[in-house]
């Protein structure tokens, strides 16, 4: 089961806004995901199925609380490749296979501070009416891995039409990471999503293979969201 909606984090180490998101999700064989996880984590399933998500978006207003926004450093494209896990604490959350970002200082800070697998990349995000185009090419680790994604947004989902799977794939308020051999968790608060239907117009990517996953089969499940503001909590060591 997913945890109930959490209260807003009062003591945050970082605040962010996530904008112009597209969620692309594929079903995956459980073993293909499990072998890439730390021993303490297991895949979190819904109806016995494991999912992997590719989520490109725009980071905005990235800064510690009470620190002014820095125009160049606080705004950049990011793309996450992730799955959903259960931790030894009984919680559920996100495990990142990779996080591509277009700002090298942000990459360095996230890797050093939390051990998150950030990768520096040349990236762009363009909006033309109801069509979003995301592009990225890694500049390191491994150089050249990347993607081009074009998605058209459609009507907003009425709340009664959003089912357990929609919430399972998008309503996540915790991440797990390993820092210096220790399992760490971080809570992330944001208000509920406004989710829209989406249609993939173009999709070329090899981030899944670069992470050690098989290439996904079939068309992804698509959700589009205009964005949310977030508060990132302090890390907690689980072991």
N, C-alpha and C positions, 0 to 999 in steps of 0.2 A: 504494500500500500504506500502511496505517497503521503508525505507529511502534510498536515493542514497548513494553510497559509500562515506565514510567520509575521510577527510584529516587526515594524521598522527597526532596523539596527540603530541603536543610539550612539555607540562608540564605533565609528568606522575608520578604517585605515585609508580608504579611498572612496571617492564618489565618481560616478561615470554616468553618461547617457549613451544608450545603444540605439541607433537609428537605422532605418531603411534595411530591415533584416529580411532575409529569406531563410527558412528552415527547409532543408532537403534531407529526407530520411529514407533509409533502405533497411529491410530485414537482412540479418546476417546469421550465418551458422554460429551457434554458441561457442564452439571450440575455437573458431577463428578469432573471436574476441577475447575469450578467456586466457588464451596463451600470451596475450599482450598486457595482461593486468598484473599488478603486484599480487603476491600470494594471499594477502589479507582481504582483497576485494573479489567479489563475484559479480557476474552480470546480473543486472536487475531486469527482469523480464515482465512482459505483459501478455497474458494468454499463452505463456510458454515461449514467446518470441523475443529475440534480442534485436536491438535497433542501433544503427550508427547514423549520426547526423553530420552534415556539412552545412555550416551556417556562416555566410558572408554578411557583413554589416559595416556600419560606420560608427566608430568610437568618437564621442564628443565630450567636452567638458571634463576630461580626465585629469584628476588632481586630488591631493589630500584635502580633507575638510579645512575650511577657513583659509585656504591658499588660493589666490586668484588664478583664473584660467590662463594658460600660456598658449597663445593662438596656434603656433606650429606644433608644439609638443602635445597639446591636449586634444588634437583632432586628427584622426587617421583611419584608414580602412583596416579591418581585421577579419580574419576568416578562421573559424574553429572546426576541427574534426574531433568528434566526441562520441562517447557511448555513455550508458547509464549503469550505475553500479550500486551494490549494497556493501556497506562497510562493517567492520567488526564492532562498531558502536551501535549497530542496529539501524543506523540512518541510511538514507539513499541519496544519491547525487550524481554528479558528472565526473567522468574521467576523460581528460583530454589526451588524445593521441598527438595532436599538434595544434598550435595557434600561430598563424601567420600574421604579421603586423608590419606596417610600412614605416615605423619609426624605430631606428636602432636603439636609442636610449631606453624606450619603453620595453623593448625586447630584453635588453641587458638587465634592467631593474627587475622584471618579472622572473627571469631565469635565476638571478642571484637571490632574490628575496624569497621566492616560493618554490623554486625548482620546477616551474611550469615549462613545458617544452615549446617555448616561443621560437619562431623562425623569422628572420629578417627577410622581407620580400619587397619587390617593386609592385605596387598595387594601385588600382583605380576603381572608382565606383561612380557610375553616371546614371542619372535619371532623365528619362524623356517621356513625359506624360505618365502613363501607367506601366512603363517598361523600365526595369532596372537591369543594368549591365555591370557585372563584377569581373575583374580580371586581376590575376596575380602571378608573379614568377619569383620563386625563391632565389635569393642572392647567396644562400649558404645552406648546407645541411639538409638534403642534398641540393646542390645548385641546379636550377632549371625546373624543379617540380613546380606545378602550378595549375591554373584553371582559367576557364572562361565560361561564365554563367550568365544567361539572359532569361529573365522571368517577367511575365506580365501579371500584374495583380488584378484581382476581380473583386466581387462583392464581399463585404464583411460577413463572416459567419454569424448568424444569430446565435445567441448564447445557448438556446435549447438544442441546437444542432451539433454543438461541440461535445464529443463523447470522451470516454476514459482515455482512449489512445491519444487524442489531441492534447489533453492535459498532461499525460504521461511524457510526451515528447517535448513539451515546452515549459511546463510549470516546475522548474527546478530551482532550488534555493540553497544548494550546497555543492562544493567541489571537493574532490580529493586529489592530493598530490603527494609526492615523495621528495623530501628535502634532507639531504645528507643521510640517506638510509632510513629516515623516520617518516612514518605515515602521518600526514597533516590534513586537516579539514578546515575549510573556510566557508562561512555562511555568506550568502548574497541575498539582499532584499531588493525586491522591485514590485510595483503594483501589478495587477493582472494585465495580461496582454489583450490588445485588440488584434484578433487574428482574421486574416483575409484569405480567400482562396487564391491560388496562383497557378499559372500555366508556364511550364518550362519551354522556352523557345529555342534555347541552345544550351548544351551542357557538355563541356570537355574538361576533364580533370584527371590528375594522377596522384592526388594527395593521399588517397586511400592506399594505393600501392606503395607510396613512399613511407607510409606508416607501418607497412608489413601486413596489411589486410588484403584479401582478395579483391579484385575489381567487383563493384556491386553489379547485380543483375536487375534488369528491368527499370521501369520509370520510378523515380522517387515519389514519396508522399510530400506534398508541398504545402507550407503555410507561409504567409507574408505578414509582416507586422511593421507599423510605422515606428514603433520604438517605445522605450520606457526609460525612466531615470532609475539609478541603482545606488545602493550603498553596500560596500564590501567590508565585511567584518574582519576582526583580528584572527590570525591563524591559531589553531589549537592542535597540539601534538597528541595523537592517539596512541602511539607506541614509541 
